[in-house]
Amino acid sequence: MAEPTMTAIAVEGGKGPADALKPVAAPRPFPKDGEILIRVRAAGVNRPDLLQRMGFYPPPPGAPATLGLEVAGEVVTGAGRWKAGDTVTALLGGGGYAEYAVVDARHALPIPTGLDFNAAAGLPETVFTVFANVFEHGGLKAGETFMVHGGTSGIGVTAIQMAKAAGAKVISTGRGADKAAQALAIGADIAVDTTTQDFAEVALAEGGIDVILDMVGGSYFAKNLQALKTGGRIVYIASLGGGTLEVPILALMQKRAVLTGSTLRPRSADEKARLAAEIERIVWPWIGAGKVRAVVDRTFPLADAAAAHAFLEAGAHVGKVVLEA
């Protein structure tokens, strides 16, 4: 008897440009003990997917080679708290660009009331990343001032909303007046157009920054340090503007600054389960209360994953890009 198959997206040649993404017939995955099988209805598209497609971000051991770090859909085979027919959104190690995906049951969360599959699929990667980096590593607290670079990105719109929900003052940066206006509409208190303004000067005029979430890296470091309050924290989650820092140690000591950062995908299954439980306890009520919403810029059919990647690479999006499976 032939094994069941499904449509999935493969990278033709193993790596390449956006148009290397092609729909193929692939074996349907089977859940192991403690895993659930999800009929994927939507999958989020993220910058790590672009890096993996180009050959720079291989999946961790045991993860599927197929792209896709977050999905929403219906449980087909249950485990743990989940039974067949439940609707969930889940954080994956890979395999989301497909009609079916398997995931540790502990890494799935219920779809918040009022959200469709497309909106729910845009939550896990960004919410987990922001929660771990801004609130755990960065220690952001109510009454503090938070700055996020790239405030209209998928991570950025989530960070703005979660920081506001936690009671922080939020300053967003981005390139262009349009992105500044969009960040304000999402909820930022102040939006800096870095093509015409110096974000460090704006930050200092506002009393300085307690926590900075940075996706840019080296080219912003000097101004980040300048913008920090004493005891401030800079948290790195990417290095789009340079992967090496030249650190003035005396200035770092004088500010008593903390430099930290992390990746999400390589974390252990138990650590991701811990994060999921904390997010359901803290962030899911914010979503239920309307303080945090999923911002989806555009959706594409699964077969058009190449067009979705090209759109994300162009950088004009506000919020998430999602594939409909």
N, C-alpha and C positions, 0 to 999 in steps of 0.2 A: 504494500500500500504506500502510495507516494506521500511524503511529508507535506503538511500544509505550507503554503507560501504566502507572501505578502509583497506589497510594493514598498520599497525603501529607496533612499537616495544614496548613491555611491559616488565617490570621487574618481572619475575616469583617469586611469594612469596613476592612481594613488595620491597624487597631489596636483594642484594647478589653480588656474584662475576660476572665477565664478562659473563660467560656462562649462567647467569640467564636471559640474554636478549633474547627474543623470538619474532618472528613475529606472530601477531594475527590479526583477523578481528575486526575492531573497527568502530563505527559510524563516518561517515564523518561530520566534523564540519560545522556549519552554521555561516556566518559572521553576526555580529550585526551592528547597525548603526555606520558608520565611520570605519568599518573594511573591509578588502579585503580577499577573498578566493584565495589561491595560490595552483596551482598544483605543488607540490614540485618535482624538478628534482635532487636536491642535497642538503645535509644538512651537516653542519660542526659538527665535534666532538670536544668537549672541556673538559678540566679538571673538570669544574663544573658538567658536565654530569656524570663523574665518581663518584664524591661525592654524587650526587643525587641518583645514582644507589645503592650506599652503605648505603643510608639512612641518610646522613649527611647534605644535602642541599635541603630541601623541597621547592617546587615551591611557589611563593608568592600567596596570596589570589586571586582567579579568574583565575589563569594560569592553562593550562592543566597539568595533571600529567605525560603525555608522555615526555620523554627527548627531548632535541634539542632546542638550543638557536639561531640558524641562518639557513636560507635556501636561495636557489635561485630557481626560477621557473617562471611559467606563471600565470598571473592573470586570474582567472576564473570569479569571481564576483568583479566588480570594486567599488571604492568609492574614494572621494576626487579627486586627480589628476590622478588616475589610471583607466584604462578601460580594459575590457576583451581583452586578447591577449598580453598585455604589459609584458615585461620580467623584473623581479625585483629581488633584493636581500633584505633580511629583517632581522631585529633583533626581536626575539621572547621572550616572557616570558616562553615559553615551547611549546612542540608539534611538533618540527621539524622532529623527527624520524617517519615520516608518509608520505603517498602519497599526503595528502592535509593538509594545515595549514591555520589558520586565524590569522590576525595581524592588529593592528591599521594602517590605511593607511599612517599615518605620519611617521611610523617607517620603511617604505620601501624606497629603493633608486633604481634608474635605474642601470642596469648592465653596468659597463663601457665598452666602445667600445673595442672589441678585446678579451674580457674575455668570456670563456664558463661558463656553469652553475657550474661546479665543482670549478673553481677558484673563481667565484663570491660568492659561498656559504661559502668560507673561510674568507670572509672579515668582516662582521658586528661585531661579538663578539670581535675580536681582534682590529679592527680599533676604534670602540667605546671605548673600554677599554683604549687603548693607548692614544687616543685624550683626554678623560676626565682626565686621571691620569697624563700623562706626560706634556701635554700642558696647561690644565686648573688648576688642583691641583698643579702640579709641576712647572708651569710657565716657561717651557723651551723656550729659545729664541735663535735666530741666534747668533753664536759666542760663545755660552756656551759649556761646556763639559758634556756629558750625559753618564751614565753607566747603562747597563741593565744586570741583572743576568739571566742566562738561555737564552742566546742570540739565540739559535737554536730552541727554543720552538715556538709554534704558535704566542704567544704574542711577544716573543723576535725578531723574524724575521721582524715582523711588526714594532716594536719599533725602531729597527736599521734603517729601511728604512725611516720611517716618521721623525725621528730625523735628519737624513742626508738631507732629502728633505727640512727641516726647517732651515738648515744651521748650525747645531750643529756638534761638534766633538764627535765621538761615540766610547766608549770602551765597549766591550762585555765580559762576563765571562761565562765559562762552564767547564765541567769536561772532560778532554781528549784533546789530540792534534788534533784529527779529528774534534771535535766540534769547536775548535779554528779556524781551517782552513776553516770550513764551514761558520763561522760567518764573516770571512774576505771576503769570496766569496760573501756573501750577501750584504756587504757594510760597515762593521765595520772598523774603522781606526786602532784599536788595539784590539786584542783578547787575553784574559788571560786564560790560562789553569790552573784552580785552583788546579789541582792535583800536579803541580810542581811550581806554582808561587803564590805569595801573592798579591791579587788584590789591596789591600790598598797601598802597596809599588809601584806597577805599576802606580796607580792613582796619588800618590804624585809626582812621577818622571815626570808626565805629567802636573803638576801644580794643581792637585786636581779636584774634581767633583762638578758641580753645581746641577745636578739632578740625583738621583739614582732611578731606577725602580726595586723594590725588590719583588720577589716571594718566597724567602727563609725564611725570618723572623728572629727569635731570634738568630740563630747561626751566622748570618752575621752582626748583629747590631754593634758590637764594631768596626769592620773593616770598615763598612759603615761610621760611624761617624769619624773615623780616616781619611778616604779618602776624606771627604767633604771639599770644600772651605768654608771660612767664608760666612754665608748667604746661604749655600747649603740646598737642600731639599731632603728628603728621602720619597719616595712614596711606600706604601705597597699595593699589590693587592692579596697576598696569604701568607701563612706561612708554607710552606712545611718543613722548618727546625726548627720549633718551634714557637708557638703562643704567647709567653710571652717575653717581653723585660725587661731587667734590665738597667735602664737609668742613666748614670752618669750626674747628673743635672748640675754640674759645667762645664763639658766639653761641654754639650749642650748649655749652656749660652755663653761660650767663642766662640763657633762656630756660635752663633746666628742661629742655625740649626732649620729647620722646619720638623716635623714628621707628615705625613698625609697618607691618603689611602682611598680607597672606594671600594664598590661593585657596580655592574652595574644593576643586575637583579631587585632588589627591588625599583629602582627609579620610580618615577611617570611617567605616560604616557606622560604628558606634558613635563617633563624634558628629556625623551628619544626623543621626537619630536624636542625639541630645539637642542639636540646634533646631531640628524640626519641632520637638516638644516645646522648646522655649518660644519659638516663633508662633506656634499655635496658641500658646498662653498669652503672649504679649502683643503680637502684631495682628493676629486674626481679629481680635476685638476692635482694633483701630480700623480695619477694613469694614467690619460690620457696622461701625458707627459713621462710616463715610469719611473718616479722616485720611485714609490712604486708599487710593483707587488705582486700578490698572489702567495705564495710558498706552493704548495700542494705536500706533500711527497708521499701519497698513498691514493687510493680510494678503497672502498669496496661496494658491493651491500648492499642495505638496509637490506636485510634478514641476512647479515653477520655482524650485528652491534656488536655481541659478539666478533668477531675476531678484529674488529676495536678498541674496548675498550682494548683488550689484547695488541694490537700493541702499542697504546698510552701509556698504563701503563708500557710497557717495556722501554720506554724513549729513544729509538734510533732514533726517527723521527727528521726530520728537516722541520719545518713549520707545515702545517695543515694536518689533517686526515679528509677525507670526505666520506660520504655515498652517493651512487647514488640511487635515488628512481625510 
